[in-house]
Each structure stands twice: as C-alpha cells, then as structure tokens.
Amino acid sequence: MAGTAASLIGTITTVIGTLIGFMIGQSFDDTIVPLAVGYLSCGVLTLVVLLVTESGQLFRRTA
C-alpha cells in the first residue's frame, strides 16, 4: 500500500513539474526573462502553499 502511494505521488509531482516546465519553455523568447519569471513564480507559489499548510506555525519559536 505504501509503495503504491509513493509511486502515485511521484507520478503526480512529475506530471506537474513537466507541465510547469513546458509552460516556461513555451514562453522562451531568446532572453532570460521567462526563466527568471518562472523561478520567481514557483518560489512565491511554494511559499504561499507552505504558509497555508503550516497554519502559521512556520516562524514560531519553540521553547
């Protein structure tokens, strides 16, 4: 059961990464701008998802 779940998660993350890479690749216009915007967008999206899923616990100090 755990192996099936791990392979499913791996497949989903690979497909999502491929789609994001395809969108960034299609916006290539002989400059570095699409790559920089892609990195920035993915970073901001990751931070937003992390803050939402951690429910404000991310930056709290533990005693």
PDBQT receptor file of N, H, CA, C and O in Angstrom, charges set to zero:
ATOM      1  N   MET A   1       0.823  -1.184   0.000  1.00  0.00    +0.000 N 
ATOM      2  CA  MET A   1       0.000   0.000   0.000  1.00  0.00    +0.000 C 
ATOM      3  C   MET A   1       0.877   1.261   0.000  1.00  0.00    +0.000 C 
ATOM      4  O   MET A   1       0.616   2.207  -0.743  1.00  0.00    +0.000 OA
ATOM      5  N   ALA A   2       1.906   1.260   0.834  1.00  0.00    +0.000 N 
ATOM      6  H   ALA A   2       2.117   0.492   1.438  1.00  0.00    +0.000 HD
ATOM      7  CA  ALA A   2       2.777   2.436   0.899  1.00  0.00    +0.000 C 
ATOM      8  C   ALA A   2       3.527   2.636  -0.420  1.00  0.00    +0.000 C 
ATOM      9  O   ALA A   2       3.732   3.769  -0.855  1.00  0.00    +0.000 OA
ATOM     10  N   GLY A   3       3.932   1.537  -1.049  1.00  0.00    +0.000 N 
ATOM     11  H   GLY A   3       3.765   0.617  -0.696  1.00  0.00    +0.000 HD
ATOM     12  CA  GLY A   3       4.634   1.643  -2.328  1.00  0.00    +0.000 C 
ATOM     13  C   GLY A   3       3.742   2.207  -3.419  1.00  0.00    +0.000 C 
ATOM     14  O   GLY A   3       4.190   2.983  -4.264  1.00  0.00    +0.000 OA
ATOM     15  N   THR A   4       2.482   1.813  -3.395  1.00  0.00    +0.000 N 
ATOM     16  H   THR A   4       2.118   1.183  -2.709  1.00  0.00    +0.000 HD
ATOM     17  CA  THR A   4       1.527   2.336  -4.368  1.00  0.00    +0.000 C 
ATOM     18  C   THR A   4       1.322   3.830  -4.173  1.00  0.00    +0.000 C 
ATOM     19  O   THR A   4       1.284   4.589  -5.142  1.00  0.00    +0.000 OA
ATOM     20  N   ALA A   5       1.193   4.247  -2.930  1.00  0.00    +0.000 N 
ATOM     21  H   ALA A   5       1.224   3.630  -2.144  1.00  0.00    +0.000 HD
ATOM     22  CA  ALA A   5       1.013   5.671  -2.636  1.00  0.00    +0.000 C 
ATOM     23  C   ALA A   5       2.246   6.470  -3.037  1.00  0.00    +0.000 C 
ATOM     24  O   ALA A   5       2.123   7.561  -3.593  1.00  0.00    +0.000 OA
ATOM     25  N   ALA A   6       3.425   5.940  -2.763  1.00  0.00    +0.000 N 
ATOM     26  H   ALA A   6       3.525   5.053  -2.312  1.00  0.00    +0.000 HD
ATOM     27  CA  ALA A   6       4.660   6.636  -3.118  1.00  0.00    +0.000 C 
ATOM     28  C   ALA A   6       4.795   6.778  -4.624  1.00  0.00    +0.000 C 
ATOM     29  O   ALA A   6       5.212   7.826  -5.117  1.00  0.00    +0.000 OA
ATOM     30  N   SER A   7       4.445   5.726  -5.360  1.00  0.00    +0.000 N 
ATOM     31  H   SER A   7       4.107   4.874  -4.960  1.00  0.00    +0.000 HD
ATOM     32  CA  SER A   7       4.555   5.819  -6.816  1.00  0.00    +0.000 C 
ATOM     33  C   SER A   7       3.511   6.774  -7.388  1.00  0.00    +0.000 C 
ATOM     34  O   SER A   7       3.782   7.459  -8.374  1.00  0.00    +0.000 OA
ATOM     35  N   LEU A   8       2.345   6.831  -6.795  1.00  0.00    +0.000 N 
ATOM     36  H   LEU A   8       2.125   6.275  -5.994  1.00  0.00    +0.000 HD
ATOM     37  CA  LEU A   8       1.314   7.766  -7.246  1.00  0.00    +0.000 C 
ATOM     38  C   LEU A   8       1.740   9.211  -6.995  1.00  0.00    +0.000 C 
ATOM     39  O   LEU A   8       1.578  10.071  -7.860  1.00  0.00    +0.000 OA
ATOM     40  N   ILE A   9       2.280   9.469  -5.817  1.00  0.00    +0.000 N 
ATOM     41  H   ILE A   9       2.412   8.770  -5.114  1.00  0.00    +0.000 HD
ATOM     42  CA  ILE A   9       2.762  10.818  -5.512  1.00  0.00    +0.000 C 
ATOM     43  C   ILE A   9       3.909  11.200  -6.451  1.00  0.00    +0.000 C 
ATOM     44  O   ILE A   9       3.969  12.335  -6.922  1.00  0.00    +0.000 OA
ATOM     45  N   GLY A  10       4.805  10.271  -6.720  1.00  0.00    +0.000 N 
ATOM     46  H   GLY A  10       4.756   9.348  -6.337  1.00  0.00    +0.000 HD
ATOM     47  CA  GLY A  10       5.904  10.531  -7.646  1.00  0.00    +0.000 C 
ATOM     48  C   GLY A  10       5.413  10.842  -9.043  1.00  0.00    +0.000 C 
ATOM     49  O   GLY A  10       5.935  11.736  -9.709  1.00  0.00    +0.000 OA
ATOM     50  N   THR A  11       4.417  10.108  -9.483  1.00  0.00    +0.000 N 
ATOM     51  H   THR A  11       3.993   9.382  -8.942  1.00  0.00    +0.000 HD
ATOM     52  CA  THR A  11       3.852  10.345 -10.810  1.00  0.00    +0.000 C 
ATOM     53  C   THR A  11       3.196  11.716 -10.891  1.00  0.00    +0.000 C 
ATOM     54  O   THR A  11       3.396  12.451 -11.858  1.00  0.00    +0.000 OA
ATOM     55  N   ILE A  12       2.415  12.057  -9.873  1.00  0.00    +0.000 N 
ATOM     56  H   ILE A  12       2.253  11.460  -9.088  1.00  0.00    +0.000 HD
ATOM     57  CA  ILE A  12       1.718  13.346  -9.873  1.00  0.00    +0.000 C 
ATOM     58  C   ILE A  12       2.709  14.504  -9.866  1.00  0.00    +0.000 C 
ATOM     59  O   ILE A  12       2.538  15.464 -10.618  1.00  0.00    +0.000 OA
ATOM     60  N   THR A  13       3.746  14.427  -9.026  1.00  0.00    +0.000 N 
ATOM     61  H   THR A  13       3.885  13.647  -8.416  1.00  0.00    +0.000 HD
ATOM     62  CA  THR A  13       4.721  15.523  -8.973  1.00  0.00    +0.000 C 
ATOM     63  C   THR A  13       5.508  15.630 -10.271  1.00  0.00    +0.000 C 
ATOM     64  O   THR A  13       5.860  16.732 -10.693  1.00  0.00    +0.000 OA
ATOM     65  N   THR A  14       5.788  14.497 -10.908  1.00  0.00    +0.000 N 
ATOM     66  H   THR A  14       5.503  13.602 -10.565  1.00  0.00    +0.000 HD
ATOM     67  CA  THR A  14       6.488  14.537 -12.191  1.00  0.00    +0.000 C 
ATOM     68  C   THR A  14       5.635  15.181 -13.272  1.00  0.00    +0.000 C 
ATOM     69  O   THR A  14       6.134  15.983 -14.062  1.00  0.00    +0.000 OA
ATOM     70  N   VAL A  15       4.368  14.841 -13.312  1.00  0.00    +0.000 N 
ATOM     71  H   VAL A  15       3.963  14.189 -12.670  1.00  0.00    +0.000 HD
ATOM     72  CA  VAL A  15       3.461  15.434 -14.310  1.00  0.00    +0.000 C 
ATOM     73  C   VAL A  15       3.314  16.935 -14.080  1.00  0.00    +0.000 C 
ATOM     74  O   VAL A  15       3.353  17.709 -15.036  1.00  0.00    +0.000 OA
ATOM     75  N   ILE A  16       3.145  17.355 -12.834  1.00  0.00    +0.000 N 
ATOM     76  H   ILE A  16       3.113  16.725 -12.058  1.00  0.00    +0.000 HD
ATOM     77  CA  ILE A  16       3.017  18.785 -12.527  1.00  0.00    +0.000 C 
ATOM     78  C   ILE A  16       4.295  19.524 -12.917  1.00  0.00    +0.000 C 
ATOM     79  O   ILE A  16       4.234  20.597 -13.517  1.00  0.00    +0.000 OA
ATOM     80  N   GLY A  17       5.454  18.953 -12.578  1.00  0.00    +0.000 N 
ATOM     81  H   GLY A  17       5.503  18.081 -12.090  1.00  0.00    +0.000 HD
ATOM     82  CA  GLY A  17       6.722  19.577 -12.942  1.00  0.00    +0.000 C 
ATOM     83  C   GLY A  17       6.915  19.680 -14.446  1.00  0.00    +0.000 C 
ATOM     84  O   GLY A  17       7.443  20.671 -14.949  1.00  0.00    +0.000 OA
ATOM     85  N   THR A  18       6.480  18.640 -15.162  1.00  0.00    +0.000 N 
ATOM     86  H   THR A  18       6.051  17.835 -14.752  1.00  0.00    +0.000 HD
ATOM     87  CA  THR A  18       6.570  18.663 -16.615  1.00  0.00    +0.000 C 
ATOM     88  C   THR A  18       5.692  19.750 -17.210  1.00  0.00    +0.000 C 
ATOM     89  O   THR A  18       6.109  20.453 -18.130  1.00  0.00    +0.000 OA
ATOM     90  N   LEU A  19       4.483  19.892 -16.692  1.00  0.00    +0.000 N 
ATOM     91  H   LEU A  19       4.144  19.321 -15.944  1.00  0.00    +0.000 HD
ATOM     92  CA  LEU A  19       3.576  20.927 -17.196  1.00  0.00    +0.000 C 
ATOM     93  C   LEU A  19       4.120  22.331 -16.925  1.00  0.00    +0.000 C 
ATOM     94  O   LEU A  19       4.056  23.203 -17.791  1.00  0.00    +0.000 OA
ATOM     95  N   ILE A  20       4.649  22.542 -15.734  1.00  0.00    +0.000 N 
ATOM     96  H   ILE A  20       4.700  21.833 -15.030  1.00  0.00    +0.000 HD
ATOM     97  CA  ILE A  20       5.228  23.853 -15.411  1.00  0.00    +0.000 C 
ATOM     98  C   ILE A  20       6.431  24.135 -16.306  1.00  0.00    +0.000 C 
ATOM     99  O   ILE A  20       6.569  25.241 -16.830  1.00  0.00    +0.000 OA
ATOM    100  N   GLY A  21       7.301  23.140 -16.483  1.00  0.00    +0.000 N 
ATOM    101  H   GLY A  21       7.188  22.242 -16.057  1.00  0.00    +0.000 HD
ATOM    102  CA  GLY A  21       8.456  23.301 -17.363  1.00  0.00    +0.000 C 
ATOM    103  C   GLY A  21       8.065  23.564 -18.800  1.00  0.00    +0.000 C 
ATOM    104  O   GLY A  21       8.702  24.359 -19.490  1.00  0.00    +0.000 OA
ATOM    105  N   PHE A  22       7.013  22.894 -19.254  1.00  0.00    +0.000 N 
ATOM    106  H   PHE A  22       6.495  22.248 -18.693  1.00  0.00    +0.000 HD
ATOM    107  CA  PHE A  22       6.525  23.113 -20.617  1.00  0.00    +0.000 C 
ATOM    108  C   PHE A  22       6.028  24.545 -20.790  1.00  0.00    +0.000 C 
ATOM    109  O   PHE A  22       6.323  25.192 -21.795  1.00  0.00    +0.000 OA
ATOM    110  N   MET A  23       5.270  25.039 -19.803  1.00  0.00    +0.000 N 
ATOM    111  H   MET A  23       5.031  24.514 -18.987  1.00  0.00    +0.000 HD
ATOM    112  CA  MET A  23       4.758  26.415 -19.906  1.00  0.00    +0.000 C 
ATOM    113  C   MET A  23       5.896  27.428 -19.911  1.00  0.00    +0.000 C 
ATOM    114  O   MET A  23       5.860  28.394 -20.673  1.00  0.00    +0.000 OA
ATOM    115  N   ILE A  24       6.894  27.220 -19.078  1.00  0.00    +0.000 N 
ATOM    116  H   ILE A  24       6.923  26.435 -18.459  1.00  0.00    +0.000 HD
ATOM    117  CA  ILE A  24       8.038  28.137 -19.052  1.00  0.00    +0.000 C 
ATOM    118  C   ILE A  24       8.817  28.040 -20.367  1.00  0.00    +0.000 C 
ATOM    119  O   ILE A  24       9.249  29.054 -20.914  1.00  0.00    +0.000 OA
ATOM    120  N   GLY A  25       8.991  26.820 -20.865  1.00  0.00    +0.000 N 
ATOM    121  H   GLY A  25       8.639  25.996 -20.420  1.00  0.00    +0.000 HD
ATOM    122  CA  GLY A  25       9.709  26.623 -22.120  1.00  0.00    +0.000 C 
ATOM    123  C   GLY A  25       8.999  27.248 -23.307  1.00  0.00    +0.000 C 
ATOM    124  O   GLY A  25       9.654  27.768 -24.210  1.00  0.00    +0.000 OA
ATOM    125  N   GLN A  26       7.686  27.210 -23.326  1.00  0.00    +0.000 N 
ATOM    126  H   GLN A  26       7.154  26.788 -22.593  1.00  0.00    +0.000 HD
ATOM    127  CA  GLN A  26       6.923  27.791 -24.429  1.00  0.00    +0.000 C 
ATOM    128  C   GLN A  26       6.987  29.314 -24.429  1.00  0.00    +0.000 C 
ATOM    129  O   GLN A  26       6.756  29.942 -25.463  1.00  0.00    +0.000 OA
ATOM    130  N   SER A  27       7.294  29.911 -23.292  1.00  0.00    +0.000 N 
ATOM    131  H   SER A  27       7.482  29.402 -22.452  1.00  0.00    +0.000 HD
ATOM    132  CA  SER A  27       7.369  31.373 -23.244  1.00  0.00    +0.000 C 
ATOM    133  C   SER A  27       8.780  31.884 -23.547  1.00  0.00    +0.000 C 
ATOM    134  O   SER A  27       9.030  33.085 -23.450  1.00  0.00    +0.000 OA
ATOM    135  N   PHE A  28       9.700  30.994 -23.910  1.00  0.00    +0.000 N 
ATOM    136  H   PHE A  28       9.497  30.018 -23.989  1.00  0.00    +0.000 HD
ATOM    137  CA  PHE A  28      11.077  31.397 -24.219  1.00  0.00    +0.000 C 
ATOM    138  C   PHE A  28      11.102  32.320 -25.427  1.00  0.00    +0.000 C 
ATOM    139  O   PHE A  28      10.505  32.030 -26.463  1.00  0.00    +0.000 OA
ATOM    140  N   ASP A  29      11.806  33.441 -25.274  1.00  0.00    +0.000 N 
ATOM    141  H   ASP A  29      12.292  33.677 -24.432  1.00  0.00    +0.000 HD
ATOM    142  CA  ASP A  29      11.889  34.434 -26.349  1.00  0.00    +0.000 C 
ATOM    143  C   ASP A  29      13.326  34.935 -26.546  1.00  0.00    +0.000 C 
ATOM    144  O   ASP A  29      13.539  36.117 -26.814  1.00  0.00    +0.000 OA
ATOM    145  N   ASP A  30      14.292  34.051 -26.416  1.00  0.00    +0.000 N 
ATOM    146  H   ASP A  30      14.119  33.090 -26.198  1.00  0.00    +0.000 HD
ATOM    147  CA  ASP A  30      15.718  34.371 -26.574  1.00  0.00    +0.000 C 
ATOM    148  C   ASP A  30      16.249  35.297 -25.495  1.00  0.00    +0.000 C 
ATOM    149  O   ASP A  30      17.298  35.915 -25.680  1.00  0.00    +0.000 OA
ATOM    150  N   THR A  31      15.548  35.410 -24.371  1.00  0.00    +0.000 N 
ATOM    151  H   THR A  31      14.696  34.908 -24.221  1.00  0.00    +0.000 HD
ATOM    152  CA  THR A  31      16.045  36.176 -23.228  1.00  0.00    +0.000 C 
ATOM    153  C   THR A  31      15.939  35.296 -21.978  1.00  0.00    +0.000 C 
ATOM    154  O   THR A  31      15.385  34.198 -22.026  1.00  0.00    +0.000 OA
ATOM    155  N   ILE A  32      16.461  35.780 -20.891  1.00  0.00    +0.000 N 
ATOM    156  H   ILE A  32      16.911  36.673 -20.852  1.00  0.00    +0.000 HD
ATOM    157  CA  ILE A  32      16.428  35.056 -19.625  1.00  0.00    +0.000 C 
ATOM    158  C   ILE A  32      15.165  35.379 -18.819  1.00  0.00    +0.000 C 
ATOM    159  O   ILE A  32      14.920  34.771 -17.777  1.00  0.00    +0.000 OA
ATOM    160  N   VAL A  33      14.372  36.325 -19.299  1.00  0.00    +0.000 N 
ATOM    161  H   VAL A  33      14.570  36.818 -20.146  1.00  0.00    +0.000 HD
ATOM    162  CA  VAL A  33      13.200  36.802 -18.560  1.00  0.00    +0.000 C 
ATOM    163  C   VAL A  33      12.195  35.687 -18.252  1.00  0.00    +0.000 C 
ATOM    164  O   VAL A  33      11.758  35.591 -17.105  1.00  0.00    +0.000 OA
ATOM    165  N   PRO A  34      11.802  34.835 -19.216  1.00  0.00    +0.000 N 
ATOM    166  CA  PRO A  34      10.834  33.788 -18.871  1.00  0.00    +0.000 C 
ATOM    167  C   PRO A  34      11.343  32.837 -17.788  1.00  0.00    +0.000 C 
ATOM    168  O   PRO A  34      10.569  32.395 -16.940  1.00  0.00    +0.000 OA
ATOM    169  N   LEU A  35      12.626  32.523 -17.810  1.00  0.00    +0.000 N 
ATOM    170  H   LEU A  35      13.255  32.882 -18.499  1.00  0.00    +0.000 HD
ATOM    171  CA  LEU A  35      13.195  31.653 -16.792  1.00  0.00    +0.000 C 
ATOM    172  C   LEU A  35      13.175  32.328 -15.421  1.00  0.00    +0.000 C 
ATOM    173  O   LEU A  35      12.832  31.698 -14.420  1.00  0.00    +0.000 OA
ATOM    174  N   ALA A  36      13.539  33.602 -15.376  1.00  0.00    +0.000 N 
ATOM    175  H   ALA A  36      13.818  34.114 -16.188  1.00  0.00    +0.000 HD
ATOM    176  CA  ALA A  36      13.532  34.330 -14.114  1.00  0.00    +0.000 C 
ATOM    177  C   ALA A  36      12.115  34.465 -13.563  1.00  0.00    +0.000 C 
ATOM    178  O   ALA A  36      11.893  34.294 -12.365  1.00  0.00    +0.000 OA
ATOM    179  N   VAL A  37      11.158  34.772 -14.436  1.00  0.00    +0.000 N 
ATOM    180  H   VAL A  37      11.338  34.911 -15.409  1.00  0.00    +0.000 HD
ATOM    181  CA  VAL A  37       9.760  34.874 -14.005  1.00  0.00    +0.000 C 
ATOM    182  C   VAL A  37       9.248  33.517 -13.540  1.00  0.00    +0.000 C 
ATOM    183  O   VAL A  37       8.489  33.441 -12.574  1.00  0.00    +0.000 OA
ATOM    184  N   GLY A  38       9.653  32.447 -14.215  1.00  0.00    +0.000 N 
ATOM    185  H   GLY A  38      10.270  32.509 -15.000  1.00  0.00    +0.000 HD
ATOM    186  CA  GLY A  38       9.265  31.100 -13.805  1.00  0.00    +0.000 C 
ATOM    187  C   GLY A  38       9.807  30.744 -12.435  1.00  0.00    +0.000 C 
ATOM    188  O   GLY A  38       9.078  30.211 -11.598  1.00  0.00    +0.000 OA
ATOM    189  N   TYR A  39      11.086  31.032 -12.195  1.00  0.00    +0.000 N 
ATOM    190  H   TYR A  39      11.678  31.465 -12.875  1.00  0.00    +0.000 HD
ATOM    191  CA  TYR A  39      11.679  30.782 -10.877  1.00  0.00    +0.000 C 
ATOM    192  C   TYR A  39      10.966  31.591  -9.794  1.00  0.00    +0.000 C 
ATOM    193  O   TYR A  39      10.642  31.062  -8.731  1.00  0.00    +0.000 OA
ATOM    194  N   LEU A  40      10.727  32.857 -10.067  1.00  0.00    +0.000 N 
ATOM    195  H   LEU A  40      10.990  33.286 -10.931  1.00  0.00    +0.000 HD
ATOM    196  CA  LEU A  40      10.065  33.719  -9.087  1.00  0.00    +0.000 C 
ATOM    197  C   LEU A  40       8.650  33.230  -8.800  1.00  0.00    +0.000 C 
ATOM    198  O   LEU A  40       8.231  33.166  -7.644  1.00  0.00    +0.000 OA
ATOM    199  N   SER A  41       7.915  32.887  -9.855  1.00  0.00    +0.000 N 
ATOM    200  H   SER A  41       8.255  32.939 -10.794  1.00  0.00    +0.000 HD
ATOM    201  CA  SER A  41       6.536  32.419  -9.684  1.00  0.00    +0.000 C 
ATOM    202  C   SER A  41       6.487  31.115  -8.890  1.00  0.00    +0.000 C 
ATOM    203  O   SER A  41       5.668  30.966  -7.983  1.00  0.00    +0.000 OA
ATOM    204  N   CYS A  42       7.356  30.182  -9.228  1.00  0.00    +0.000 N 
ATOM    205  H   CYS A  42       8.021  30.302  -9.965  1.00  0.00    +0.000 HD
ATOM    206  CA  CYS A  42       7.378  28.900  -8.499  1.00  0.00    +0.000 C 
ATOM    207  C   CYS A  42       7.790  29.101  -7.047  1.00  0.00    +0.000 C 
ATOM    208  O   CYS A  42       7.255  28.442  -6.155  1.00  0.00    +0.000 OA
ATOM    209  N   GLY A  43       8.724  29.994  -6.803  1.00  0.00    +0.000 N 
ATOM    210  H   GLY A  43       9.158  30.530  -7.527  1.00  0.00    +0.000 HD
ATOM    211  CA  GLY A  43       9.151  30.264  -5.430  1.00  0.00    +0.000 C 
ATOM    212  C   GLY A  43       8.053  30.891  -4.592  1.00  0.00    +0.000 C 
ATOM    213  O   GLY A  43       7.830  30.492  -3.449  1.00  0.00    +0.000 OA
ATOM    214  N   VAL A  44       7.366  31.873  -5.160  1.00  0.00    +0.000 N 
ATOM    215  H   VAL A  44       7.547  32.197  -6.089  1.00  0.00    +0.000 HD
ATOM    216  CA  VAL A  44       6.270  32.531  -4.439  1.00  0.00    +0.000 C 
ATOM    217  C   VAL A  44       5.131  31.547  -4.190  1.00  0.00    +0.000 C 
ATOM    218  O   VAL A  44       4.566  31.514  -3.097  1.00  0.00    +0.000 OA
ATOM    219  N   LEU A  45       4.793  30.746  -5.198  1.00  0.00    +0.000 N 
ATOM    220  H   LEU A  45       5.252  30.773  -6.087  1.00  0.00    +0.000 HD
ATOM    221  CA  LEU A  45       3.740  29.750  -5.034  1.00  0.00    +0.000 C 
ATOM    222  C   LEU A  45       4.099  28.728  -3.955  1.00  0.00    +0.000 C 
ATOM    223  O   LEU A  45       3.245  28.336  -3.159  1.00  0.00    +0.000 OA
ATOM    224  N   THR A  46       5.352  28.303  -3.929  1.00  0.00    +0.000 N 
ATOM    225  H   THR A  46       6.045  28.622  -4.575  1.00  0.00    +0.000 HD
ATOM    226  CA  THR A  46       5.808  27.369  -2.902  1.00  0.00    +0.000 C 
ATOM    227  C   THR A  46       5.686  27.978  -1.518  1.00  0.00    +0.000 C 
ATOM    228  O   THR A  46       5.230  27.314  -0.587  1.00  0.00    +0.000 OA
ATOM    229  N   LEU A  47       6.088  29.231  -1.371  1.00  0.00    +0.000 N 
ATOM    230  H   LEU A  47       6.458  29.770  -2.128  1.00  0.00    +0.000 HD
ATOM    231  CA  LEU A  47       5.989  29.901  -0.077  1.00  0.00    +0.000 C 
ATOM    232  C   LEU A  47       4.540  30.041   0.363  1.00  0.00    +0.000 C 
ATOM    233  O   LEU A  47       4.234  29.833   1.537  1.00  0.00    +0.000 OA
ATOM    234  N   VAL A  48       3.648  30.387  -0.547  1.00  0.00    +0.000 N 
ATOM    235  H   VAL A  48       3.897  30.556  -1.500  1.00  0.00    +0.000 HD
ATOM    236  CA  VAL A  48       2.227  30.517  -0.213  1.00  0.00    +0.000 C 
ATOM    237  C   VAL A  48       1.655  29.172   0.232  1.00  0.00    +0.000 C 
ATOM    238  O   VAL A  48       0.948  29.099   1.237  1.00  0.00    +0.000 OA
ATOM    239  N   VAL A  49       1.959  28.112  -0.511  1.00  0.00    +0.000 N 
ATOM    240  H   VAL A  49       2.533  28.171  -1.328  1.00  0.00    +0.000 HD
ATOM    241  CA  VAL A  49       1.465  26.784  -0.137  1.00  0.00    +0.000 C 
ATOM    242  C   VAL A  49       2.017  26.373   1.221  1.00  0.00    +0.000 C 
ATOM    243  O   VAL A  49       1.287  25.809   2.036  1.00  0.00    +0.000 OA
ATOM    244  N   LEU A  50       3.275  26.643   1.473  1.00  0.00    +0.000 N 
ATOM    245  H   LEU A  50       3.867  27.102   0.810  1.00  0.00    +0.000 HD
ATOM    246  CA  LEU A  50       3.896  26.310   2.750  1.00  0.00    +0.000 C 
ATOM    247  C   LEU A  50       3.248  27.070   3.903  1.00  0.00    +0.000 C 
ATOM    248  O   LEU A  50       2.967  26.485   4.950  1.00  0.00    +0.000 OA
ATOM    249  N   LEU A  51       3.011  28.359   3.722  1.00  0.00    +0.000 N 
ATOM    250  H   LEU A  51       3.240  28.834   2.872  1.00  0.00    +0.000 HD
ATOM    251  CA  LEU A  51       2.385  29.152   4.782  1.00  0.00    +0.000 C 
ATOM    252  C   LEU A  51       0.959  28.693   5.060  1.00  0.00    +0.000 C 
ATOM    253  O   LEU A  51       0.528  28.678   6.213  1.00  0.00    +0.000 OA
ATOM    254  N   VAL A  52       0.225  28.321   4.020  1.00  0.00    +0.000 N 
ATOM    255  H   VAL A  52       0.575  28.333   3.083  1.00  0.00    +0.000 HD
ATOM    256  CA  VAL A  52      -1.155  27.858   4.204  1.00  0.00    +0.000 C 
ATOM    257  C   VAL A  52      -1.174  26.514   4.907  1.00  0.00    +0.000 C 
ATOM    258  O   VAL A  52      -1.956  26.314   5.837  1.00  0.00    +0.000 OA
ATOM    259  N   THR A  53      -0.331  25.595   4.479  1.00  0.00    +0.000 N 
ATOM    260  H   THR A  53       0.303  25.758   3.724  1.00  0.00    +0.000 HD
ATOM    261  CA  THR A  53      -0.360  24.255   5.057  1.00  0.00    +0.000 C 
ATOM    262  C   THR A  53       0.221  24.209   6.465  1.00  0.00    +0.000 C 
ATOM    263  O   THR A  53      -0.151  23.333   7.246  1.00  0.00    +0.000 OA
ATOM    264  N   GLU A  54       1.106  25.112   6.805  1.00  0.00    +0.000 N 
ATOM    265  H   GLU A  54       1.407  25.823   6.170  1.00  0.00    +0.000 HD
ATOM    266  CA  GLU A  54       1.679  25.143   8.145  1.00  0.00    +0.000 C 
ATOM    267  C   GLU A  54       0.802  25.906   9.130  1.00  0.00    +0.000 C 
ATOM    268  O   GLU A  54       1.091  25.908  10.326  1.00  0.00    +0.000 OA
ATOM    269  N   SER A  55      -0.227  26.533   8.674  1.00  0.00    +0.000 N 
ATOM    270  H   SER A  55      -0.462  26.532   7.702  1.00  0.00    +0.000 HD
ATOM    271  CA  SER A  55      -1.192  27.261   9.523  1.00  0.00    +0.000 C 
ATOM    272  C   SER A  55      -0.530  28.247  10.477  1.00  0.00    +0.000 C 
ATOM    273  O   SER A  55      -0.912  28.326  11.645  1.00  0.00    +0.000 OA
ATOM    274  N   GLY A  56       0.438  28.984  10.006  1.00  0.00    +0.000 N 
ATOM    275  H   GLY A  56       0.749  28.919   9.057  1.00  0.00    +0.000 HD
ATOM    276  CA  GLY A  56       1.089  29.996  10.826  1.00  0.00    +0.000 C 
ATOM    277  C   GLY A  56       2.131  29.452  11.791  1.00  0.00    +0.000 C 
ATOM    278  O   GLY A  56       2.653  30.215  12.604  1.00  0.00    +0.000 OA
ATOM    279  N   GLN A  57       2.449  28.183  11.733  1.00  0.00    +0.000 N 
ATOM    280  H   GLN A  57       2.025  27.564  11.072  1.00  0.00    +0.000 HD
ATOM    281  CA  GLN A  57       3.402  27.570  12.651  1.00  0.00    +0.000 C 
ATOM    282  C   GLN A  57       4.838  27.700  12.164  1.00  0.00    +0.000 C 
ATOM    283  O   GLN A  57       5.764  27.385  12.910  1.00  0.00    +0.000 OA
ATOM    284  N   LEU A  58       5.043  28.144  10.962  1.00  0.00    +0.000 N 
ATOM    285  H   LEU A  58       4.290  28.400  10.355  1.00  0.00    +0.000 HD
ATOM    286  CA  LEU A  58       6.354  28.102  10.332  1.00  0.00    +0.000 C 
ATOM    287  C   LEU A  58       7.391  28.959  11.061  1.00  0.00    +0.000 C 
ATOM    288  O   LEU A  58       8.519  28.514  11.270  1.00  0.00    +0.000 OA
ATOM    289  N   PHE A  59       7.028  30.164  11.443  1.00  0.00    +0.000 N 
ATOM    290  H   PHE A  59       6.111  30.525  11.273  1.00  0.00    +0.000 HD
ATOM    291  CA  PHE A  59       8.006  31.075  12.020  1.00  0.00    +0.000 C 
ATOM    292  C   PHE A  59       7.890  31.228  13.524  1.00  0.00    +0.000 C 
ATOM    293  O   PHE A  59       8.458  32.164  14.087  1.00  0.00    +0.000 OA
ATOM    294  N   ARG A  60       7.177  30.345  14.185  1.00  0.00    +0.000 N 
ATOM    295  H   ARG A  60       6.716  29.584  13.727  1.00  0.00    +0.000 HD
ATOM    296  CA  ARG A  60       7.076  30.399  15.642  1.00  0.00    +0.000 C 
ATOM    297  C   ARG A  60       8.283  29.765  16.278  1.00  0.00    +0.000 C 
ATOM    298  O   ARG A  60       8.804  28.751  15.814  1.00  0.00    +0.000 OA
ATOM    299  N   ARG A  61       8.716  30.392  17.359  1.00  0.00    +0.000 N 
ATOM    300  H   ARG A  61       8.293  31.215  17.736  1.00  0.00    +0.000 HD
ATOM    301  CA  ARG A  61       9.844  29.825  18.116  1.00  0.00    +0.000 C 
ATOM    302  C   ARG A  61       9.333  28.756  19.067  1.00  0.00    +0.000 C 
ATOM    303  O   ARG A  61       8.273  28.894  19.675  1.00  0.00    +0.000 OA
ATOM    304  N   THR A  62      10.093  27.710  19.178  1.00  0.00    +0.000 N 
ATOM    305  H   THR A  62      10.955  27.597  18.683  1.00  0.00    +0.000 HD
ATOM    306  CA  THR A  62       9.733  26.672  20.141  1.00  0.00    +0.000 C 
ATOM    307  C   THR A  62      10.654  26.795  21.336  1.00  0.00    +0.000 C 
ATOM    308  O   THR A  62      11.840  27.096  21.202  1.00  0.00    +0.000 OA
ATOM    309  N   ALA A  63      10.094  26.560  22.490  1.00  0.00    +0.000 N 
ATOM    310  H   ALA A  63       9.130  26.316  22.598  1.00  0.00    +0.000 HD
ATOM    311  CA  ALA A  63      10.872  26.726  23.725  1.00  0.00    +0.000 C 
ATOM    312  C   ALA A  63      11.723  25.540  24.022  1.00  0.00    +0.000 C 
ATOM    313  O   ALA A  63      12.435  25.527  25.025  1.00  0.00    +0.000 OA
TER     314      ALA A  63
